[in-house]
Amino acid sequence: MDRLTEEYLRFKNSILALNKEEIFERAFKIVFYNEIYKYFKNIGASVDKDISIAGLYSFYIKYELLSINNTEEIAEFINVYRKYVA
């Protein structure tokens, strides 16, 4: 199992351990994790050693003008992240 899948599964298990209201409150974060994970798995995009979904999420929250609504937007988001963080 790769590092990104391990991180995703840890996140998923931590969410599933919460009560319904707490899960609802984290809906935005859940969508983000799902979309980023699917992007890397479905597109087969390379994952830099220093990239984590948690790090991407923190960057996304900080720069909300970026969007992750489709694969093109996610690719652009990853490029911006690499430019400013990596």
Secondary structure, DSSP 8 states (H G I E B T S, - for coil): --HHHHHHHHHHHHHHTS-HHHHHHTHHHHHHHHHHHHHHHHH-----TT--HHHHHHHHHHTTTS--SSHHHHHHHHHHHHHHT-
